Amino acid sequence: MEAKSRLGWQKRTGYGRRSLVETTIGRYKAIIGPGLRARNSAGQRSEVAVGVAVLNCMLNAECQNFVRCLQKTS
């Protein structure tokens, strides 16, 4: 039954991995920008390498865990 279900389709086509890649590309474009600024291919390669390094640092940075607290009212 799973072979005909949506989950089965996602496993067969590798949809989960595709979704992760699309999310990563969207994050790159939102933070770094939608286009390259360098004009030659060597500069573009460097620009992409720096952008990827920045994203990797951001993803690997430890994030604080925020906990919602009730405020005491007097």
SETI-107404 format. One record per atom (N, C-alpha, C): residue number from 1; chain; x, y, z; atom name; residue in three letters. Coordinates in nm, 3 decimals, always signed. Atoms other than C-alpha are relative to their C-alpha. Example, Ala and Ser with C-alpha at 12.3 -4.5 7.8 and 13.67 -1.06 7.14 Angstrom:
<node 1 "A" <+0.089 -0.119 +0.000> "N" "ALA">
<node 1 "A" <+1.230 -0.450 +0.780> "CA" "ALA">
<node 1 "A" <+0.090 +0.120 +0.000> "C" "ALA">
<node 2 "A" <-0.082 -0.119 -0.006> "N" "SER">
<node 2 "A" <+1.367 -0.106 +0.714> "CA" "SER">
<node 2 "A" <-0.077 +0.109 +0.073> "C" "SER">
***
This chain:
<node 1 "A" <+0.082 -0.120 +0.000> "N" "MET">
<node 1 "A" <+0.000 +0.000 +0.000> "CA" "MET">
<node 1 "A" <+0.086 +0.126 +0.000> "C" "MET">
<node 2 "A" <-0.086 -0.118 -0.007> "N" "GLU">
<node 2 "A" <+0.287 +0.240 +0.077> "CA" "GLU">
<node 2 "A" <+0.055 +0.038 -0.137> "C" "GLU">
<node 3 "A" <-0.057 -0.028 +0.132> "N" "ALA">
<node 3 "A" <+0.414 +0.206 -0.281> "CA" "ALA">
<node 3 "A" <-0.087 +0.097 -0.079> "C" "ALA">
<node 4 "A" <+0.090 -0.089 +0.074> "N" "LYS">
<node 4 "A" <+0.106 +0.393 -0.408> "CA" "LYS">
<node 4 "A" <-0.034 +0.127 +0.078> "C" "LYS">
<node 5 "A" <+0.033 -0.116 -0.083> "N" "SER">
<node 5 "A" <+0.086 +0.646 -0.126> "CA" "SER">
<node 5 "A" <+0.093 +0.117 -0.030> "C" "SER">
<node 6 "A" <-0.083 -0.118 +0.018> "N" "ARG">
<node 6 "A" <+0.231 +0.995 -0.115> "CA" "ARG">
<node 6 "A" <+0.139 -0.022 +0.060> "C" "ARG">
<node 7 "A" <-0.128 +0.028 -0.064> "N" "LEU">
<node 7 "A" <+0.504 +0.882 +0.125> "CA" "LEU">
<node 7 "A" <+0.086 -0.092 -0.087> "C" "LEU">
<node 8 "A" <-0.072 +0.089 +0.091> "N" "GLY">
<node 8 "A" <+0.598 +0.601 -0.112> "CA" "GLY">
<node 8 "A" <+0.055 +0.073 -0.120> "C" "GLY">
<node 9 "A" <-0.044 -0.079 +0.114> "N" "TRP">
<node 9 "A" <+0.616 +0.845 -0.401> "CA" "TRP">
<node 9 "A" <+0.119 +0.087 +0.038> "C" "TRP">
<node 10 "A" <-0.110 -0.085 -0.044> "N" "GLN">
<node 10 "A" <+0.838 +1.078 -0.199> "CA" "GLN">
<node 10 "A" <+0.128 -0.080 +0.017> "C" "GLN">
<node 11 "A" <-0.119 +0.084 -0.017> "N" "LYS">
<node 11 "A" <+1.076 +0.794 -0.113> "CA" "LYS">
<node 11 "A" <+0.056 -0.043 -0.136> "C" "LYS">
<node 12 "A" <-0.047 +0.045 +0.132> "N" "ARG">
<node 12 "A" <+1.092 +0.670 -0.473> "CA" "ARG">
<node 12 "A" <+0.068 +0.111 -0.077> "C" "ARG">
<node 13 "A" <-0.053 -0.109 +0.082> "N" "THR">
<node 13 "A" <+1.160 +1.011 -0.625> "CA" "THR">
<node 13 "A" <+0.108 +0.082 +0.070> "C" "THR">
<node 14 "A" <-0.099 -0.079 -0.071> "N" "GLY">
<node 14 "A" <+1.391 +1.147 -0.355> "CA" "GLY">
<node 14 "A" <-0.048 +0.141 +0.027> "C" "GLY">
<node 15 "A" <+0.059 -0.132 -0.017> "N" "TYR">
<node 15 "A" <+1.153 +1.436 -0.294> "CA" "TYR">
<node 15 "A" <+0.054 +0.072 +0.123> "C" "TYR">
<node 16 "A" <-0.049 -0.064 -0.122> "N" "GLY">
<node 16 "A" <+1.280 +1.501 +0.060> "CA" "GLY">
<node 16 "A" <+0.134 +0.069 -0.022> "C" "GLY">
<node 17 "A" <-0.131 -0.060 +0.028> "N" "ARG">
<node 17 "A" <+1.634 +1.564 -0.063> "CA" "ARG">
<node 17 "A" <-0.015 +0.122 -0.090> "C" "ARG">
<node 18 "A" <+0.024 -0.113 +0.090> "N" "ARG">
<node 18 "A" <+1.507 +1.789 -0.340> "CA" "ARG">
<node 18 "A" <-0.053 +0.119 +0.079> "C" "ARG">
<node 19 "A" <+0.055 -0.107 -0.082> "N" "SER">
<node 19 "A" <+1.310 +1.989 -0.088> "CA" "SER">
<node 19 "A" <+0.108 +0.068 +0.083> "C" "SER">
<node 20 "A" <-0.111 -0.057 -0.077> "N" "LEU">
<node 20 "A" <+1.619 +2.036 +0.130> "CA" "LEU">
<node 20 "A" <+0.090 +0.087 -0.087> "C" "LEU">
<node 21 "A" <-0.085 -0.078 +0.092> "N" "VAL">
<node 21 "A" <+1.821 +2.155 -0.170> "CA" "VAL">
<node 21 "A" <-0.069 +0.132 -0.036> "C" "VAL">
<node 22 "A" <+0.072 -0.123 +0.035> "N" "GLU">
<node 22 "A" <+1.550 +2.404 -0.270> "CA" "GLU">
<node 22 "A" <-0.002 +0.098 +0.117> "C" "GLU">
<node 23 "A" <-0.002 -0.085 -0.118> "N" "THR">
<node 23 "A" <+1.536 +2.536 +0.087> "CA" "THR">
<node 23 "A" <+0.136 +0.066 +0.016> "C" "THR">
<node 24 "A" <-0.135 -0.055 -0.012> "N" "THR">
<node 24 "A" <+1.914 +2.580 +0.093> "CA" "THR">
<node 24 "A" <+0.026 +0.108 -0.105> "C" "THR">
<node 25 "A" <-0.018 -0.100 +0.105> "N" "ILE">
<node 25 "A" <+1.914 +2.765 -0.239> "CA" "ILE">
<node 25 "A" <-0.080 +0.126 +0.033> "C" "ILE">
<node 26 "A" <+0.081 -0.115 -0.040> "N" "GLY">
<node 26 "A" <+1.633 +2.990 -0.116> "CA" "GLY">
<node 26 "A" <+0.066 +0.079 +0.111> "C" "GLY">
<node 27 "A" <-0.070 -0.066 -0.110> "N" "ARG">
<node 27 "A" <+1.828 +3.064 +0.202> "CA" "ARG">
<node 27 "A" <+0.120 +0.077 -0.053> "C" "ARG">
<node 28 "A" <-0.116 -0.066 +0.060> "N" "TYR">
<node 28 "A" <+2.140 +3.145 -0.003> "CA" "TYR">
<node 28 "A" <-0.043 +0.130 -0.069> "C" "TYR">
<node 29 "A" <+0.046 -0.118 +0.073> "N" "LYS">
<node 29 "A" <+1.946 +3.386 -0.225> "CA" "LYS">
<node 29 "A" <-0.051 +0.109 +0.094> "C" "LYS">
<node 30 "A" <+0.054 -0.099 -0.094> "N" "ALA">
<node 30 "A" <+1.776 +3.554 +0.071> "CA" "ALA">
<node 30 "A" <+0.112 +0.072 +0.075> "C" "ALA">
<node 31 "A" <-0.107 -0.058 -0.080> "N" "ILE">
<node 31 "A" <+2.101 +3.612 +0.260> "CA" "ILE">
<node 31 "A" <+0.107 +0.065 -0.087> "C" "ILE">
<node 32 "A" <-0.111 -0.047 +0.083> "N" "ILE">
<node 32 "A" <+2.365 +3.654 -0.012> "CA" "ILE">
<node 32 "A" <-0.050 +0.088 -0.114> "C" "ILE">
<node 33 "A" <+0.056 -0.076 +0.112> "N" "GLY">
<node 33 "A" <+2.148 +3.784 -0.297> "CA" "GLY">
<node 33 "A" <-0.032 -0.091 -0.115> "C" "GLY">
<node 34 "A" <+0.045 +0.087 +0.108> "N" "PRO">
<node 34 "A" <+1.980 +3.647 -0.607> "CA" "PRO">
<node 34 "A" <+0.098 -0.012 -0.118> "C" "PRO">
<node 35 "A" <-0.090 +0.004 +0.115> "N" "GLY">
<node 35 "A" <+2.264 +3.719 -0.851> "CA" "GLY">
<node 35 "A" <+0.144 +0.020 +0.040> "C" "GLY">
<node 36 "A" <-0.143 -0.018 -0.024> "N" "LEU">
<node 36 "A" <+2.640 +3.723 -0.878> "CA" "LEU">
<node 36 "A" <+0.040 +0.140 -0.046> "C" "LEU">
<node 37 "A" <-0.044 -0.135 +0.035> "N" "ARG">
<node 37 "A" <+2.817 +4.059 -0.889> "CA" "ARG">
<node 37 "A" <+0.127 -0.001 -0.083> "C" "ARG">
<node 38 "A" <-0.126 +0.008 +0.074> "N" "ALA">
<node 38 "A" <+3.151 +3.945 -1.031> "CA" "ALA">
<node 38 "A" <-0.029 -0.023 -0.149> "C" "ALA">
<node 39 "A" <+0.022 +0.011 +0.145> "N" "ARG">
<node 39 "A" <+3.188 +3.964 -1.409> "CA" "ARG">
<node 39 "A" <+0.069 -0.119 -0.063> "C" "ARG">
<node 40 "A" <-0.069 +0.114 +0.062> "N" "ASN">
<node 40 "A" <+3.440 +3.690 -1.481> "CA" "ASN">
<node 40 "A" <-0.022 -0.126 +0.082> "C" "ASN">
<node 41 "A" <+0.033 +0.128 -0.065> "N" "SER">
<node 41 "A" <+3.411 +3.322 -1.394> "CA" "SER">
<node 41 "A" <+0.086 -0.026 +0.125> "C" "SER">
<node 42 "A" <-0.083 +0.019 -0.118> "N" "ALA">
<node 42 "A" <+3.705 +3.323 -1.151> "CA" "ALA">
<node 42 "A" <-0.055 +0.079 +0.118> "C" "ALA">
<node 43 "A" <+0.061 -0.082 -0.105> "N" "GLY">
<node 43 "A" <+3.547 +3.605 -0.954> "CA" "GLY">
<node 43 "A" <-0.132 -0.058 +0.048> "C" "GLY">
<node 44 "A" <+0.127 +0.061 -0.037> "N" "GLN">
<node 44 "A" <+3.209 +3.431 -0.962> "CA" "GLN">
<node 44 "A" <+0.022 -0.124 +0.087> "C" "GLN">
<node 45 "A" <-0.031 +0.119 -0.083> "N" "ARG">
<node 45 "A" <+3.364 +3.109 -0.826> "CA" "ARG">
<node 45 "A" <+0.039 +0.042 +0.141> "C" "ARG">
<node 46 "A" <-0.040 -0.050 -0.131> "N" "SER">
<node 46 "A" <+3.524 +3.307 -0.544> "CA" "SER">
<node 46 "A" <-0.120 +0.053 +0.077> "C" "SER">
<node 47 "A" <+0.119 -0.056 -0.064> "N" "GLU">
<node 47 "A" <+3.199 +3.488 -0.471> "CA" "GLU">
<node 47 "A" <-0.091 -0.110 +0.055> "C" "GLU">
<node 48 "A" <+0.083 +0.112 -0.046> "N" "VAL">
<node 48 "A" <+3.004 +3.163 -0.447> "CA" "VAL">
<node 48 "A" <+0.068 -0.072 +0.116> "C" "VAL">
<node 49 "A" <-0.072 +0.068 -0.108> "N" "ALA">
<node 49 "A" <+3.275 +3.003 -0.230> "CA" "ALA">
<node 49 "A" <-0.012 +0.078 +0.131> "C" "ALA">
<node 50 "A" <+0.014 -0.083 -0.121> "N" "VAL">
<node 50 "A" <+3.260 +3.296 +0.015> "CA" "VAL">
<node 50 "A" <-0.142 -0.009 +0.052> "C" "VAL">
<node 51 "A" <+0.140 +0.009 -0.041> "N" "GLY">
<node 51 "A" <+2.880 +3.286 +0.019> "CA" "GLY">
<node 51 "A" <-0.033 -0.132 +0.068> "C" "GLY">
<node 52 "A" <+0.023 +0.132 -0.058> "N" "VAL">
<node 52 "A" <+2.875 +2.914 +0.090> "CA" "VAL">
<node 52 "A" <+0.069 -0.011 +0.135> "C" "VAL">
<node 53 "A" <-0.072 +0.004 -0.129> "N" "ALA">
<node 53 "A" <+3.136 +2.953 +0.365> "CA" "ALA">
<node 53 "A" <-0.077 +0.079 +0.107> "C" "ALA">
<node 54 "A" <+0.078 -0.080 -0.094> "N" "VAL">
<node 54 "A" <+2.926 +3.226 +0.528> "CA" "VAL">
<node 54 "A" <-0.124 -0.076 +0.045> "C" "VAL">
<node 55 "A" <+0.120 +0.079 -0.036> "N" "LEU">
<node 55 "A" <+2.611 +3.011 +0.513> "CA" "LEU">
<node 55 "A" <+0.035 -0.116 +0.092> "C" "LEU">
<node 56 "A" <-0.040 +0.113 -0.084> "N" "ASN">
<node 56 "A" <+2.795 +2.712 +0.659> "CA" "ASN">
<node 56 "A" <+0.033 +0.046 +0.141> "C" "ASN">
<node 57 "A" <-0.029 -0.053 -0.134> "N" "CYS">
<node 57 "A" <+2.923 +2.926 +0.947> "CA" "CYS">
<node 57 "A" <-0.128 +0.033 +0.074> "C" "CYS">
<node 58 "A" <+0.126 -0.036 -0.063> "N" "MET">
<node 58 "A" <+2.574 +3.054 +1.014> "CA" "MET">
<node 58 "A" <-0.077 -0.125 +0.043> "C" "MET">
<node 59 "A" <+0.073 +0.123 -0.033> "N" "LEU">
<node 59 "A" <+2.424 +2.704 +1.006> "CA" "LEU">
<node 59 "A" <+0.066 -0.076 +0.113> "C" "LEU">
<node 60 "A" <-0.072 +0.073 -0.104> "N" "ASN">
<node 60 "A" <+2.694 +2.564 +1.233> "CA" "ASN">
<node 60 "A" <+0.011 +0.077 +0.131> "C" "ASN">
<node 61 "A" <-0.008 -0.080 -0.122> "N" "ALA">
<node 61 "A" <+2.676 +2.849 +1.484> "CA" "ALA">
<node 61 "A" <-0.103 -0.051 +0.100> "C" "ALA">
<node 62 "A" <+0.094 +0.045 -0.102> "N" "GLU">
<node 62 "A" <+2.519 +2.756 +1.809> "CA" "GLU">
<node 62 "A" <-0.104 +0.107 +0.023> "C" "GLU">
<node 63 "A" <+0.111 -0.092 -0.022> "N" "CYS">
<node 63 "A" <+2.182 +2.914 +1.850> "CA" "CYS">
<node 63 "A" <-0.048 -0.014 +0.144> "C" "CYS">
<node 64 "A" <+0.055 +0.005 -0.135> "N" "GLN">
<node 64 "A" <+2.037 +3.006 +2.183> "CA" "GLN">
<node 64 "A" <-0.139 -0.061 -0.005> "C" "GLN">
<node 65 "A" <+0.135 +0.054 -0.012> "N" "ASN">
<node 65 "A" <+1.729 +2.821 +2.295> "CA" "ASN">
<node 65 "A" <-0.082 +0.099 +0.081> "C" "ASN">
<node 66 "A" <+0.087 -0.094 -0.068> "N" "PHE">
<node 66 "A" <+1.458 +3.066 +2.383> "CA" "PHE">
<node 66 "A" <-0.119 -0.076 +0.056> "C" "PHE">
<node 67 "A" <+0.113 +0.064 -0.066> "N" "VAL">
<node 67 "A" <+1.192 +2.959 +2.627> "CA" "VAL">
<node 67 "A" <-0.101 +0.108 +0.035> "C" "VAL">
<node 68 "A" <+0.105 -0.098 -0.030> "N" "ARG">
<node 68 "A" <+0.863 +3.141 +2.657> "CA" "ARG">
<node 68 "A" <-0.036 -0.011 +0.148> "C" "ARG">
<node 69 "A" <+0.032 -0.006 -0.143> "N" "CYS">
<node 69 "A" <+0.794 +3.250 +3.014> "CA" "CYS">
<node 69 "A" <-0.123 +0.085 +0.022> "C" "CYS">
<node 70 "A" <+0.113 -0.085 -0.040> "N" "LEU">
<node 70 "A" <+0.484 +3.386 +3.175> "CA" "LEU">
<node 70 "A" <+0.052 +0.117 +0.080> "C" "LEU">
<node 71 "A" <-0.043 -0.117 -0.074> "N" "GLN">
<node 71 "A" <+0.532 +3.739 +3.297> "CA" "GLN">
<node 71 "A" <-0.090 +0.016 +0.122> "C" "GLN">
<node 72 "A" <+0.076 -0.026 -0.121> "N" "LYS">
<node 72 "A" <+0.428 +3.815 +3.651> "CA" "LYS">
<node 72 "A" <-0.064 +0.137 -0.011> "C" "LYS">
<node 73 "A" <+0.066 -0.130 -0.002> "N" "THR">
<node 73 "A" <+0.171 +4.089 +3.669> "CA" "THR">
<node 73 "A" <-0.026 +0.038 +0.144> "C" "THR">
<node 74 "A" <+0.017 -0.047 -0.139> "N" "SER">
<node 74 "A" <+0.154 +4.298 +3.983> "CA" "SER">
<node 74 "A" <-0.141 +0.041 +0.029> "C" "SER">
***
